[in-house]
C-alpha cells in the first residue's frame, strides 16, 4: 500500500466528486460532493489518507477546470468536448466495447472515427496522469474506457508502477478477435505491470489474447514483454474480485428506521406471502426480460398467484438516449403491462415496475423486505447487488437466486445458481427458493455472509495495491 504523501494516482473515466449548484441567480454556489458507487467508496479513504490524486472527467462536456481539492481528495480534471463524449464514451466505450465484452448480447458497432476519438481521449488521460504523478508513484487505471492508458503512460513515464483493473468481463478470443483494433487494445493493457480481473476466466481470456494477437509469450499468469537491448518486462494478469463496503451496508440495513421501512414496504404491497425482488440498472446484460418472462409463465401455469406472491422490479434509468436501451425499456414495459393486465387484482399489480433510482436507505429496506432476490444477469463482471443483499440480511433470512454468468457466482456458491437463458430451469429455481425450508435459508445465508463480510471493498483495494507495490520496475 502507498505510504508517502501523494504516491497513489487513480485514473478513472469519472472524478470521485460531482458538481452541484446550490441557490439561484447571483446567490448560486457551486460545490463538489462525493459521487456514489463502489469504486469511490473503496478508494476515497485511501486517497484521503495518502493525499494522492484522482484523474478523471468531471462529467460535463466542455468543462475545463484546474486541479483542485474536494472531499479531501486532490482531483485533476480532464476536459472532454461534446464530440469526444459522443464518440469516445457513448460510441466506442458503450456501443463497441460494452456489447462485445458482454458476449455480443446486442451487436457491437465498429466505427473508425469512434476509435480515433478513443485513442485521443486515452492520450488525454495518460498525459494528465503523467503530469499528476510524482516520481515512482503507483498509478491505478480503471476499466474499459481507458484500456490504452497503461501503454501511453508508460511511454511518458517509465518510472511509474502501473496497475489496471478491468471491472467488466473480458471476452474469449473468438469474440474479442472481431474487434478491428484488438492488437492495439492488448498492447495498451500490456503497458501495465499488473492487470486485474474479476474472474479467473477473464484473466485467462486476456492471456490467450496476448498469445493470439501479439508476439509475446505467457507462462502461468505472466506475460513476458521481450525488448531488444533491454531487460525483459513482465506483466501479471490475475483475479481480484471486487467487493462492497459490507460493514457499512450491514449497519445501514440494521438501522431502526430502515427496518421500519422494510415492514412498511410489505404493507404497501398488500402484505404478500412472498415478495420477489430484482434490482438492476436497465441494461440488456442484466437478464431483466428473462426473469419477467419466467415469472409471467409461473403465473400462467398457476404455480404462483398474486396478490399472495408479488414481484418488485427496480430498473434504474441508464443510457436512455441510446436506441438499444430505449428499445429495451419499451420491451420490458410492454411485457410488464401485459402480465399485469392478465393477472393483477384491483389495486394489487402482479409486477411493480419502478423505473427510478433510489437512495441507499430505501434499497436496504427493499433488501430486508424481500424473501427472494433475483439476480439473473446474462453476463456480469461481478454484480454488487447480490453482495448488497447478502450484507443487508443480518437476520440470516432471504434466498439469493444468482446467475452463474456473474463474477459473484464464483464467491457466493451457497446461492441458488441458475442459467438465465434456461427459462424452465429459472422457473424451477424460483419455486425452490420460495419453498426453501427456514433452516436451509439460514445455513446458506450464513455461509454467503461470511464471504461478503470478510472480503470487503477495503481488502480488495489493499490486495491489488499491495500486489502492485511489490511488482518490480524493469524500466528504470
KEDONU-163046 format. One record per residue (C-alpha): z, x, y; residue in three letters. Coordinates in steps of 0.2 Angstrom, whole numbers, plus 2048, in hexadecimal, padded with zeros to 3 digits. Last residue first. Layout:
! KEDONU-163046
{z: Z; x: X; y: Y; bavex: Ala}
...
! end
This chain:
! KEDONU-163046
{z: 7B7; x: 848; y: 80B; bavex: Unk}
{z: 7AB; x: 83C; y: 801; bavex: Unk}
{z: 7B5; x: 83D; y: 7F1; bavex: Unk}
{z: 7C4; x: 832; y: 7F6; bavex: Unk}
{z: 7D0; x: 82F; y: 7E8; bavex: Unk}
{z: 7D5; x: 81D; y: 7E4; bavex: Unk}
{z: 7E8; x: 81C; y: 7E6; bavex: Unk}
{z: 7E8; x: 812; y: 7F6; bavex: Unk}
{z: 7DB; x: 806; y: 7EE; bavex: Unk}
{z: 7E5; x: 802; y: 7DF; bavex: Unk}
{z: 7F5; x: 800; y: 7EA; bavex: Unk}
{z: 7EA; x: 7F4; y: 7F5; bavex: Unk}
{z: 7E4; x: 7EA; y: 7E7; bavex: Unk}
{z: 7F5; x: 7E7; y: 7DF; bavex: Unk}
{z: 7FE; x: 7E5; y: 7EF; bavex: Unk}
{z: 7F2; x: 7D7; y: 7F4; bavex: Unk}
{z: 7F4; x: 7CE; y: 7E4; bavex: Unk}
{z: 807; x: 7D1; y: 7E4; bavex: Unk}
{z: 808; x: 7C8; y: 7F5; bavex: Unk}
{z: 7FD; x: 7BA; y: 7EF; bavex: Unk}
{z: 809; x: 7B6; y: 7E1; bavex: Unk}
{z: 80A; x: 7BB; y: 7CF; bavex: Unk}
{z: 81B; x: 7B6; y: 7C9; bavex: Unk}
{z: 81B; x: 7A5; y: 7D0; bavex: Unk}
{z: 80A; x: 7A0; y: 7C9; bavex: Unk}
{z: 80C; x: 7A8; y: 7B8; bavex: Unk}
{z: 81E; x: 7A1; y: 7B6; bavex: Unk}
{z: 817; x: 790; y: 7BC; bavex: Unk}
{z: 80A; x: 78F; y: 7AF; bavex: Unk}
{z: 817; x: 792; y: 7A1; bavex: Unk}
{z: 823; x: 784; y: 7A8; bavex: Unk}
{z: 814; x: 778; y: 7AB; bavex: Unk}
{z: 80F; x: 779; y: 798; bavex: Unk}
{z: 821; x: 777; y: 792; bavex: Unk}
{z: 825; x: 769; y: 79E; bavex: Unk}
{z: 815; x: 75F; y: 79A; bavex: Unk}
{z: 818; x: 762; y: 787; bavex: Unk}
{z: 82A; x: 75A; y: 789; bavex: Unk}
{z: 823; x: 74B; y: 793; bavex: Unk}
{z: 816; x: 747; y: 785; bavex: Unk}
{z: 804; x: 748; y: 78B; bavex: Unk}
{z: 7FC; x: 737; y: 78C; bavex: Unk}
{z: 7F4; x: 739; y: 79D; bavex: Unk}
{z: 7EF; x: 74B; y: 799; bavex: Unk}
{z: 7E7; x: 746; y: 789; bavex: Unk}
{z: 7DE; x: 737; y: 791; bavex: Unk}
{z: 7D7; x: 744; y: 79E; bavex: Unk}
{z: 7D2; x: 750; y: 790; bavex: Unk}
{z: 7C9; x: 742; y: 787; bavex: Unk}
{z: 7BF; x: 73E; y: 796; bavex: Unk}
{z: 7BB; x: 750; y: 79A; bavex: Unk}
{z: 7B5; x: 752; y: 788; bavex: Unk}
{z: 7A9; x: 743; y: 78A; bavex: Unk}
{z: 7A3; x: 74A; y: 79A; bavex: Unk}
{z: 79F; x: 75B; y: 794; bavex: Unk}
{z: 799; x: 764; y: 7A4; bavex: Unk}
{z: 7AB; x: 765; y: 7A9; bavex: Unk}
{z: 7AF; x: 771; y: 79B; bavex: Unk}
{z: 7C2; x: 76E; y: 799; bavex: Unk}
{z: 7D2; x: 778; y: 798; bavex: Unk}
{z: 7E2; x: 76E; y: 797; bavex: Unk}
{z: 7EE; x: 77A; y: 7A1; bavex: Unk}
{z: 7F9; x: 786; y: 797; bavex: Unk}
{z: 7EC; x: 794; y: 799; bavex: Unk}
{z: 7EF; x: 795; y: 7AC; bavex: Unk}
{z: 7EA; x: 7A7; y: 7AE; bavex: Unk}
{z: 7D8; x: 7A8; y: 7A7; bavex: Unk}
{z: 7D5; x: 796; y: 7AC; bavex: Unk}
{z: 7D9; x: 79A; y: 7BE; bavex: Unk}
{z: 7C9; x: 7A4; y: 7BF; bavex: Unk}
{z: 7C0; x: 793; y: 7BE; bavex: Unk}
{z: 7B2; x: 78F; y: 7B1; bavex: Unk}
{z: 7BF; x: 789; y: 7A4; bavex: Unk}
{z: 7C2; x: 77A; y: 7AF; bavex: Unk}
{z: 7D4; x: 774; y: 7B1; bavex: Unk}
{z: 7DD; x: 764; y: 7AD; bavex: Unk}
{z: 7EF; x: 768; y: 7B3; bavex: Unk}
{z: 7FD; x: 75C; y: 7AD; bavex: Unk}
{z: 80C; x: 757; y: 7B8; bavex: Unk}
{z: 81F; x: 75A; y: 7B6; bavex: Unk}
{z: 828; x: 76A; y: 7B6; bavex: Unk}
{z: 832; x: 764; y: 7C5; bavex: Unk}
{z: 82E; x: 774; y: 7CE; bavex: Unk}
{z: 81C; x: 76C; y: 7CF; bavex: Unk}
{z: 816; x: 773; y: 7E0; bavex: Unk}
{z: 812; x: 784; y: 7D9; bavex: Unk}
{z: 807; x: 77C; y: 7CB; bavex: Unk}
{z: 7FE; x: 772; y: 7D7; bavex: Unk}
{z: 7FB; x: 780; y: 7E3; bavex: Unk}
{z: 7F5; x: 78B; y: 7D4; bavex: Unk}
{z: 7E7; x: 77E; y: 7D0; bavex: Unk}
{z: 7E3; x: 77C; y: 7E2; bavex: Unk}
{z: 7E0; x: 78F; y: 7E2; bavex: Unk}
{z: 7CF; x: 78E; y: 7D9; bavex: Unk}
{z: 7CB; x: 7A0; y: 7D2; bavex: Unk}
{z: 7B9; x: 7A5; y: 7D4; bavex: Unk}
{z: 7B3; x: 793; y: 7D0; bavex: Unk}
{z: 7A5; x: 78C; y: 7C6; bavex: Unk}
{z: 7A2; x: 77A; y: 7C0; bavex: Unk}
{z: 7B3; x: 776; y: 7C8; bavex: Unk}
{z: 7BD; x: 769; y: 7BE; bavex: Unk}
{z: 7CE; x: 76A; y: 7C6; bavex: Unk}
{z: 7D6; x: 759; y: 7C2; bavex: Unk}
{z: 7E9; x: 758; y: 7C5; bavex: Unk}
{z: 7F2; x: 74B; y: 7BB; bavex: Unk}
{z: 803; x: 742; y: 7BF; bavex: Unk}
{z: 800; x: 744; y: 7D2; bavex: Unk}
{z: 80E; x: 740; y: 7DE; bavex: Unk}
{z: 814; x: 752; y: 7DF; bavex: Unk}
{z: 803; x: 759; y: 7E2; bavex: Unk}
{z: 800; x: 74B; y: 7EF; bavex: Unk}
{z: 810; x: 750; y: 7F8; bavex: Unk}
{z: 80A; x: 762; y: 7F8; bavex: Unk}
{z: 7FA; x: 75D; y: 800; bavex: Unk}
{z: 803; x: 753; y: 80E; bavex: Unk}
{z: 80D; x: 762; y: 812; bavex: Unk}
{z: 7FE; x: 76E; y: 812; bavex: Unk}
{z: 7F5; x: 764; y: 81F; bavex: Unk}
{z: 7E7; x: 759; y: 81A; bavex: Unk}
{z: 7D4; x: 75A; y: 81B; bavex: Unk}
{z: 7CA; x: 74A; y: 819; bavex: Unk}
{z: 7BD; x: 742; y: 80F; bavex: Unk}
{z: 7CA; x: 737; y: 805; bavex: Unk}
{z: 7C3; x: 72E; y: 7F6; bavex: Unk}
{z: 7D0; x: 722; y: 7EF; bavex: Unk}
{z: 7C9; x: 71D; y: 7DE; bavex: Unk}
{z: 7CD; x: 70D; y: 7D4; bavex: Unk}
{z: 7D0; x: 704; y: 7E5; bavex: Unk}
{z: 7E0; x: 6F9; y: 7E6; bavex: Unk}
{z: 7DE; x: 6ED; y: 7F5; bavex: Unk}
{z: 7D7; x: 6DF; y: 7EA; bavex: Unk}
{z: 7D4; x: 6E8; y: 7D9; bavex: Unk}
{z: 7C7; x: 6F5; y: 7D6; bavex: Unk}
{z: 7BC; x: 6F7; y: 7C7; bavex: Unk}
{z: 7AA; x: 6F3; y: 7CB; bavex: Unk}
{z: 7A9; x: 6F5; y: 7DE; bavex: Unk}
{z: 7B5; x: 704; y: 7DD; bavex: Unk}
{z: 7A9; x: 70D; y: 7D0; bavex: Unk}
{z: 79A; x: 709; y: 7DB; bavex: Unk}
{z: 7A2; x: 70F; y: 7EB; bavex: Unk}
{z: 7A8; x: 71F; y: 7E3; bavex: Unk}
{z: 797; x: 723; y: 7DC; bavex: Unk}
{z: 78E; x: 71F; y: 7ED; bavex: Unk}
{z: 79C; x: 72A; y: 7F5; bavex: Unk}
{z: 799; x: 739; y: 7E9; bavex: Unk}
{z: 786; x: 738; y: 7EB; bavex: Unk}
{z: 786; x: 737; y: 7FE; bavex: Unk}
{z: 793; x: 746; y: 7FF; bavex: Unk}
{z: 788; x: 750; y: 7F4; bavex: Unk}
{z: 779; x: 74C; y: 7FE; bavex: Unk}
{z: 782; x: 752; y: 80E; bavex: Unk}
{z: 787; x: 762; y: 805; bavex: Unk}
{z: 775; x: 766; y: 7FF; bavex: Unk}
{z: 76F; x: 762; y: 810; bavex: Unk}
{z: 77A; x: 76F; y: 819; bavex: Unk}
{z: 781; x: 767; y: 829; bavex: Unk}
{z: 790; x: 761; y: 820; bavex: Unk}
{z: 795; x: 773; y: 81B; bavex: Unk}
{z: 7A6; x: 76D; y: 814; bavex: Unk}
{z: 7B1; x: 75D; y: 817; bavex: Unk}
{z: 7C1; x: 75C; y: 80C; bavex: Unk}
{z: 7BF; x: 752; y: 7FC; bavex: Unk}
{z: 7CF; x: 74A; y: 7F7; bavex: Unk}
{z: 7CD; x: 73F; y: 7E8; bavex: Unk}
{z: 7DB; x: 733; y: 7E3; bavex: Unk}
{z: 7D9; x: 72B; y: 7D2; bavex: Unk}
{z: 7E3; x: 71B; y: 7CD; bavex: Unk}
{z: 7EA; x: 715; y: 7BC; bavex: Unk}
{z: 7F4; x: 705; y: 7BB; bavex: Unk}
{z: 7E9; x: 6FE; y: 7C9; bavex: Unk}
{z: 7DD; x: 701; y: 7C0; bavex: Unk}
{z: 7DA; x: 702; y: 7AE; bavex: Unk}
{z: 7D6; x: 711; y: 7A3; bavex: Unk}
{z: 7CF; x: 711; y: 791; bavex: Unk}
{z: 7C5; x: 702; y: 795; bavex: Unk}
{z: 7B5; x: 70B; y: 791; bavex: Unk}
{z: 7AE; x: 707; y: 7A3; bavex: Unk}
{z: 7BE; x: 70E; y: 7AB; bavex: Unk}
{z: 7BD; x: 71E; y: 7A0; bavex: Unk}
{z: 7AB; x: 71F; y: 7A5; bavex: Unk}
{z: 7AF; x: 71E; y: 7B8; bavex: Unk}
{z: 7BC; x: 72C; y: 7B5; bavex: Unk}
{z: 7AF; x: 737; y: 7AC; bavex: Unk}
{z: 7A3; x: 734; y: 7BA; bavex: Unk}
{z: 7B0; x: 738; y: 7C8; bavex: Unk}
{z: 7B4; x: 748; y: 7BE; bavex: Unk}
{z: 7A2; x: 74D; y: 7BD; bavex: Unk}
{z: 79E; x: 749; y: 7CF; bavex: Unk}
{z: 7AC; x: 754; y: 7D6; bavex: Unk}
{z: 7A7; x: 763; y: 7CB; bavex: Unk}
{z: 7AD; x: 76F; y: 7D9; bavex: Unk}
{z: 79D; x: 77A; y: 7DA; bavex: Unk}
{z: 793; x: 76C; y: 7E4; bavex: Unk}
{z: 7A0; x: 76E; y: 7F2; bavex: Unk}
{z: 7AB; x: 761; y: 7FB; bavex: Unk}
{z: 7BA; x: 76C; y: 7FC; bavex: Unk}
{z: 7C5; x: 766; y: 7EE; bavex: Unk}
{z: 7D5; x: 75D; y: 7E9; bavex: Unk}
{z: 7D4; x: 751; y: 7DA; bavex: Unk}
{z: 7E3; x: 746; y: 7D5; bavex: Unk}
{z: 7E6; x: 73A; y: 7C7; bavex: Unk}
{z: 7F5; x: 72E; y: 7CA; bavex: Unk}
{z: 7FC; x: 725; y: 7BA; bavex: Unk}
{z: 807; x: 716; y: 7B9; bavex: Unk}
{z: 802; x: 711; y: 7CB; bavex: Unk}
{z: 80E; x: 70D; y: 7D9; bavex: Unk}
{z: 802; x: 703; y: 7E3; bavex: Unk}
{z: 7F9; x: 712; y: 7EB; bavex: Unk}
{z: 805; x: 711; y: 7FB; bavex: Unk}
{z: 814; x: 712; y: 7EF; bavex: Unk}
{z: 80D; x: 721; y: 7E6; bavex: Unk}
{z: 80A; x: 729; y: 7F7; bavex: Unk}
{z: 81C; x: 724; y: 7FD; bavex: Unk}
{z: 824; x: 72D; y: 7EE; bavex: Unk}
{z: 81A; x: 73D; y: 7F3; bavex: Unk}
{z: 81F; x: 73B; y: 805; bavex: Unk}
{z: 832; x: 73B; y: 800; bavex: Unk}
{z: 82F; x: 74B; y: 7F6; bavex: Unk}
{z: 827; x: 752; y: 805; bavex: Unk}
{z: 835; x: 74D; y: 811; bavex: Unk}
{z: 842; x: 754; y: 805; bavex: Unk}
{z: 839; x: 765; y: 805; bavex: Unk}
{z: 835; x: 76B; y: 7F3; bavex: Unk}
{z: 822; x: 76B; y: 7F6; bavex: Unk}
{z: 824; x: 777; y: 804; bavex: Unk}
{z: 830; x: 783; y: 7FA; bavex: Unk}
{z: 824; x: 783; y: 7EC; bavex: Unk}
{z: 816; x: 787; y: 7F8; bavex: Unk}
{z: 820; x: 795; y: 800; bavex: Unk}
{z: 824; x: 79C; y: 7EF; bavex: Unk}
{z: 812; x: 79C; y: 7E9; bavex: Unk}
{z: 80A; x: 7A4; y: 7F7; bavex: Unk}
{z: 7FA; x: 7A3; y: 7ED; bavex: Unk}
{z: 7F0; x: 7AE; y: 7E1; bavex: Unk}
{z: 7E1; x: 7B9; y: 7DF; bavex: Unk}
{z: 7DC; x: 7C0; y: 7CF; bavex: Unk}
{z: 7D9; x: 7D3; y: 7D0; bavex: Unk}
{z: 7CC; x: 7D8; y: 7C3; bavex: Unk}
{z: 7C4; x: 7E9; y: 7C3; bavex: Unk}
{z: 7B5; x: 7F2; y: 7CA; bavex: Unk}
{z: 7B8; x: 805; y: 7CD; bavex: Unk}
{z: 7AC; x: 80F; y: 7D7; bavex: Unk}
{z: 7AB; x: 822; y: 7D3; bavex: Unk}
{z: 7A2; x: 82F; y: 7DE; bavex: Unk}
{z: 79A; x: 83F; y: 7D7; bavex: Unk}
{z: 79D; x: 84F; y: 7E0; bavex: Unk}
{z: 78F; x: 855; y: 7EC; bavex: Unk}
{z: 77F; x: 85E; y: 7EA; bavex: Unk}
{z: 775; x: 84F; y: 7E4; bavex: Unk}
{z: 77F; x: 83F; y: 7E3; bavex: Unk}
{z: 783; x: 835; y: 7D3; bavex: Unk}
{z: 78D; x: 825; y: 7D6; bavex: Unk}
{z: 797; x: 822; y: 7C6; bavex: Unk}
{z: 79C; x: 810; y: 7C2; bavex: Unk}
{z: 7AD; x: 80D; y: 7BB; bavex: Unk}
{z: 7B5; x: 7FE; y: 7B1; bavex: Unk}
{z: 7B0; x: 805; y: 7A0; bavex: Unk}
{z: 7A2; x: 812; y: 7A3; bavex: Unk}
{z: 795; x: 80E; y: 7AF; bavex: Unk}
{z: 784; x: 817; y: 7B4; bavex: Unk}
{z: 77A; x: 817; y: 7C4; bavex: Unk}
{z: 768; x: 816; y: 7C6; bavex: Unk}
{z: 769; x: 804; y: 7CD; bavex: Unk}
{z: 764; x: 7F2; y: 7C8; bavex: Unk}
{z: 769; x: 7F1; y: 7B6; bavex: Unk}
{z: 777; x: 7FD; y: 7B5; bavex: Unk}
{z: 780; x: 7F7; y: 7C5; bavex: Unk}
{z: 77C; x: 7E5; y: 7C0; bavex: Unk}
{z: 785; x: 7E7; y: 7B0; bavex: Unk}
{z: 794; x: 7EE; y: 7BA; bavex: Unk}
{z: 793; x: 7DE; y: 7C4; bavex: Unk}
{z: 793; x: 7D3; y: 7B6; bavex: Unk}
{z: 7A2; x: 7DC; y: 7AE; bavex: Unk}
{z: 7AC; x: 7DA; y: 7BE; bavex: Unk}
{z: 7A8; x: 7C7; y: 7BE; bavex: Unk}
{z: 7AD; x: 7C6; y: 7AB; bavex: Unk}
{z: 7BD; x: 7CE; y: 7AF; bavex: Unk}
{z: 7C1; x: 7C0; y: 7BB; bavex: Unk}
{z: 7C6; x: 7BF; y: 7CE; bavex: Unk}
{z: 7BD; x: 7CF; y: 7D3; bavex: Unk}
{z: 7C1; x: 7DF; y: 7DC; bavex: Unk}
{z: 7B6; x: 7ED; y: 7E1; bavex: Unk}
{z: 7BF; x: 7FE; y: 7E4; bavex: Unk}
{z: 7B7; x: 80E; y: 7EC; bavex: Unk}
{z: 7AB; x: 803; y: 7F5; bavex: Unk}
{z: 799; x: 808; y: 7FA; bavex: Unk}
{z: 794; x: 802; y: 7E8; bavex: Unk}
{z: 795; x: 7F0; y: 7F0; bavex: Unk}
{z: 786; x: 7F4; y: 7FB; bavex: Unk}
{z: 77D; x: 7FC; y: 7ED; bavex: Unk}
{z: 77F; x: 7EC; y: 7E3; bavex: Unk}
{z: 779; x: 7E1; y: 7F2; bavex: Unk}
{z: 76A; x: 7EC; y: 7F5; bavex: Unk}
{z: 765; x: 7ED; y: 7E3; bavex: Unk}
{z: 765; x: 7D9; y: 7E2; bavex: Unk}
{z: 75A; x: 7D7; y: 7F2; bavex: Unk}
{z: 74E; x: 7CB; y: 7EA; bavex: Unk}
{z: 75C; x: 7C1; y: 7E2; bavex: Unk}
{z: 756; x: 7BB; y: 7D1; bavex: Unk}
{z: 75F; x: 7C9; y: 7C8; bavex: Unk}
{z: 76F; x: 7C1; y: 7CC; bavex: Unk}
{z: 76C; x: 7B3; y: 7C0; bavex: Unk}
{z: 767; x: 7BE; y: 7B1; bavex: Unk}
{z: 773; x: 7CB; y: 7B7; bavex: Unk}
{z: 782; x: 7C0; y: 7B4; bavex: Unk}
{z: 78A; x: 7B8; y: 7C4; bavex: Unk}
{z: 798; x: 7BF; y: 7CF; bavex: Unk}
{z: 7A4; x: 7B1; y: 7D2; bavex: Unk}
{z: 7AC; x: 7AE; y: 7E3; bavex: Unk}
{z: 7BA; x: 7B8; y: 7EB; bavex: Unk}
{z: 7B2; x: 7C9; y: 7EA; bavex: Unk}
{z: 7BE; x: 7D6; y: 7F0; bavex: Unk}
{z: 7B8; x: 7E7; y: 7F8; bavex: Unk}
{z: 7C2; x: 7F7; y: 7FA; bavex: Unk}
{z: 7BD; x: 806; y: 805; bavex: Unk}
{z: 7C7; x: 816; y: 807; bavex: Unk}
{z: 7C1; x: 81D; y: 817; bavex: Unk}
{z: 7BC; x: 82F; y: 81B; bavex: Unk}
{z: 7A9; x: 82B; y: 818; bavex: Unk}
{z: 7A8; x: 821; y: 828; bavex: Unk}
{z: 797; x: 81C; y: 82D; bavex: Unk}
{z: 78E; x: 81D; y: 81D; bavex: Unk}
{z: 79E; x: 816; y: 814; bavex: Unk}
{z: 79D; x: 808; y: 820; bavex: Unk}
{z: 78B; x: 803; y: 81C; bavex: Unk}
{z: 78F; x: 805; y: 809; bavex: Unk}
{z: 79F; x: 7FA; y: 80A; bavex: Unk}
{z: 797; x: 7ED; y: 816; bavex: Unk}
{z: 788; x: 7E8; y: 80B; bavex: Unk}
{z: 792; x: 7DA; y: 802; bavex: Unk}
{z: 799; x: 7D2; y: 812; bavex: Unk}
{z: 796; x: 7BF; y: 810; bavex: Unk}
{z: 79B; x: 7C1; y: 7FE; bavex: Unk}
{z: 7AD; x: 7C5; y: 800; bavex: Unk}
{z: 7BA; x: 7CF; y: 809; bavex: Unk}
{z: 7B9; x: 7E2; y: 80E; bavex: Unk}
{z: 7CA; x: 7EC; y: 80D; bavex: Unk}
{z: 7CA; x: 7FC; y: 817; bavex: Unk}
{z: 7D7; x: 809; y: 813; bavex: Unk}
{z: 7D9; x: 815; y: 821; bavex: Unk}
{z: 7D5; x: 828; y: 820; bavex: Unk}
{z: 7D1; x: 82A; y: 833; bavex: Unk}
{z: 7D5; x: 81A; y: 83D; bavex: Unk}
{z: 7CA; x: 80B; y: 83A; bavex: Unk}
{z: 7C5; x: 800; y: 848; bavex: Unk}
{z: 7B4; x: 808; y: 84D; bavex: Unk}
{z: 7AF; x: 809; y: 83B; bavex: Unk}
{z: 7B4; x: 7F7; y: 838; bavex: Unk}
{z: 7AA; x: 7F1; y: 847; bavex: Unk}
{z: 79B; x: 7FB; y: 841; bavex: Unk}
{z: 79C; x: 7F4; y: 82F; bavex: Unk}
{z: 79E; x: 7E2; y: 836; bavex: Unk}
{z: 78E; x: 7E4; y: 841; bavex: Unk}
{z: 785; x: 7EC; y: 832; bavex: Unk}
{z: 789; x: 7DD; y: 828; bavex: Unk}
{z: 782; x: 7D2; y: 836; bavex: Unk}
{z: 772; x: 7DC; y: 836; bavex: Unk}
{z: 770; x: 7DC; y: 823; bavex: Unk}
{z: 773; x: 7C9; y: 822; bavex: Unk}
{z: 767; x: 7C6; y: 830; bavex: Unk}
{z: 759; x: 7CF; y: 826; bavex: Unk}
{z: 75E; x: 7C5; y: 817; bavex: Unk}
{z: 75C; x: 7B5; y: 820; bavex: Unk}
{z: 74C; x: 7BA; y: 827; bavex: Unk}
{z: 746; x: 7BE; y: 815; bavex: Unk}
{z: 74A; x: 7AD; y: 80F; bavex: Unk}
{z: 74F; x: 7A9; y: 7FD; bavex: Unk}
{z: 757; x: 798; y: 7FA; bavex: Unk}
{z: 763; x: 795; y: 7EC; bavex: Unk}
{z: 760; x: 786; y: 7E1; bavex: Unk}
{z: 770; x: 77B; y: 7DE; bavex: Unk}
{z: 77C; x: 77E; y: 7CF; bavex: Unk}
{z: 774; x: 790; y: 7CF; bavex: Unk}
{z: 782; x: 797; y: 7C5; bavex: Unk}
{z: 78E; x: 799; y: 7D3; bavex: Unk}
{z: 788; x: 7AA; y: 7D9; bavex: Unk}
{z: 777; x: 7A3; y: 7DD; bavex: Unk}
{z: 77E; x: 794; y: 7E6; bavex: Unk}
{z: 789; x: 79E; y: 7F2; bavex: Unk}
{z: 77D; x: 7AD; y: 7F4; bavex: Unk}
{z: 76E; x: 7A4; y: 7FB; bavex: Unk}
{z: 773; x: 794; y: 804; bavex: Unk}
{z: 784; x: 799; y: 809; bavex: Unk}
{z: 783; x: 7AC; y: 80D; bavex: Unk}
{z: 770; x: 7AD; y: 810; bavex: Unk}
{z: 76F; x: 79D; y: 81B; bavex: Unk}
{z: 77E; x: 796; y: 822; bavex: Unk}
{z: 786; x: 7A7; y: 825; bavex: Unk}
{z: 778; x: 7B4; y: 828; bavex: Unk}
{z: 76B; x: 7A8; y: 82E; bavex: Unk}
{z: 774; x: 79A; y: 838; bavex: Unk}
{z: 782; x: 7A5; y: 83E; bavex: Unk}
{z: 776; x: 7B3; y: 843; bavex: Unk}
{z: 76B; x: 7A6; y: 84C; bavex: Unk}
{z: 77B; x: 7A0; y: 856; bavex: Unk}
{z: 77F; x: 7B2; y: 85A; bavex: Unk}
{z: 78D; x: 7BB; y: 852; bavex: Unk}
{z: 79B; x: 7C5; y: 85B; bavex: Unk}
{z: 7A7; x: 7D0; y: 850; bavex: Unk}
{z: 7B9; x: 7CE; y: 856; bavex: Unk}
{z: 7C5; x: 7DD; y: 853; bavex: Unk}
{z: 7D7; x: 7D5; y: 850; bavex: Unk}
{z: 7E7; x: 7DE; y: 851; bavex: Unk}
{z: 7F4; x: 7D3; y: 848; bavex: Unk}
{z: 805; x: 7CE; y: 850; bavex: Unk}
{z: 7FF; x: 7BB; y: 850; bavex: Unk}
{z: 7F1; x: 7C1; y: 85B; bavex: Unk}
{z: 7ED; x: 7D2; y: 862; bavex: Unk}
{z: 7DD; x: 7D6; y: 86B; bavex: Unk}
{z: 7CC; x: 7DF; y: 868; bavex: Unk}
{z: 7BF; x: 7DA; y: 875; bavex: Unk}
{z: 7B7; x: 7C9; y: 874; bavex: Unk}
{z: 7A5; x: 7C3; y: 873; bavex: Unk}
{z: 7A3; x: 7B0; y: 86E; bavex: Unk}
{z: 790; x: 7AD; y: 86B; bavex: Unk}
{z: 793; x: 7A2; y: 85C; bavex: Unk}
{z: 7A5; x: 79D; y: 859; bavex: Unk}
{z: 7B0; x: 7A1; y: 84A; bavex: Unk}
{z: 7B9; x: 7B1; y: 850; bavex: Unk}
{z: 7AE; x: 7BC; y: 844; bavex: Unk}
{z: 7B8; x: 7C9; y: 83B; bavex: Unk}
{z: 7C1; x: 7DA; y: 83C; bavex: Unk}
{z: 7D4; x: 7DA; y: 838; bavex: Unk}
{z: 7DE; x: 7E9; y: 83E; bavex: Unk}
{z: 7EE; x: 7F1; y: 837; bavex: Unk}
{z: 7FF; x: 7F1; y: 83F; bavex: Unk}
{z: 807; x: 7F5; y: 82F; bavex: Unk}
{z: 814; x: 7E6; y: 82E; bavex: Unk}
{z: 809; x: 7D9; y: 837; bavex: Unk}
{z: 7FA; x: 7DE; y: 82C; bavex: Unk}
{z: 804; x: 7DD; y: 81C; bavex: Unk}
{z: 80B; x: 7CC; y: 822; bavex: Unk}
{z: 7FA; x: 7C6; y: 826; bavex: Unk}
{z: 7F2; x: 7CB; y: 816; bavex: Unk}
{z: 7F6; x: 7BE; y: 809; bavex: Unk}
{z: 7F8; x: 7AF; y: 814; bavex: Unk}
{z: 7E7; x: 7B4; y: 81D; bavex: Unk}
{z: 7DF; x: 7B5; y: 80C; bavex: Unk}
{z: 7E6; x: 7A4; y: 806; bavex: Unk}
{z: 7E0; x: 799; y: 814; bavex: Unk}
{z: 7E6; x: 792; y: 825; bavex: Unk}
{z: 7E2; x: 79C; y: 835; bavex: Unk}
{z: 7F0; x: 7A3; y: 83F; bavex: Unk}
{z: 7F0; x: 79D; y: 851; bavex: Unk}
{z: 7E6; x: 7A4; y: 860; bavex: Unk}
{z: 7E9; x: 79C; y: 872; bavex: Unk}
{z: 7DE; x: 797; y: 880; bavex: Unk}
{z: 7E5; x: 78E; y: 88E; bavex: Unk}
{z: 7DE; x: 77F; y: 898; bavex: Unk}
{z: 7E7; x: 77B; y: 8A8; bavex: Unk}
{z: 7D8; x: 77C; y: 8B3; bavex: Unk}
{z: 7CF; x: 76F; y: 8A8; bavex: Unk}
{z: 7D8; x: 769; y: 899; bavex: Unk}
{z: 7E8; x: 76E; y: 88F; bavex: Unk}
{z: 7E9; x: 779; y: 87F; bavex: Unk}
{z: 7DA; x: 782; y: 878; bavex: Unk}
{z: 7DA; x: 789; y: 867; bavex: Unk}
{z: 7D2; x: 799; y: 860; bavex: Unk}
{z: 7D5; x: 79D; y: 84E; bavex: Unk}
{z: 7DD; x: 7AC; y: 846; bavex: Unk}
{z: 7DB; x: 7B6; y: 836; bavex: Unk}
{z: 7C9; x: 7BB; y: 83C; bavex: Unk}
{z: 7BB; x: 7B4; y: 832; bavex: Unk}
{z: 7AD; x: 7BD; y: 827; bavex: Unk}
{z: 7BA; x: 7CA; y: 821; bavex: Unk}
{z: 7BE; x: 7DD; y: 824; bavex: Unk}
{z: 7D0; x: 7E2; y: 822; bavex: Unk}
{z: 7D5; x: 7F2; y: 829; bavex: Unk}
{z: 7E5; x: 7FB; y: 823; bavex: Unk}
{z: 7EB; x: 80B; y: 82A; bavex: Unk}
{z: 7F1; x: 803; y: 83B; bavex: Unk}
{z: 803; x: 80B; y: 83B; bavex: Unk}
{z: 807; x: 814; y: 82B; bavex: Unk}
{z: 80C; x: 80D; y: 81A; bavex: Unk}
{z: 7FD; x: 806; y: 812; bavex: Unk}
{z: 800; x: 800; y: 800; bavex: Unk}
! end
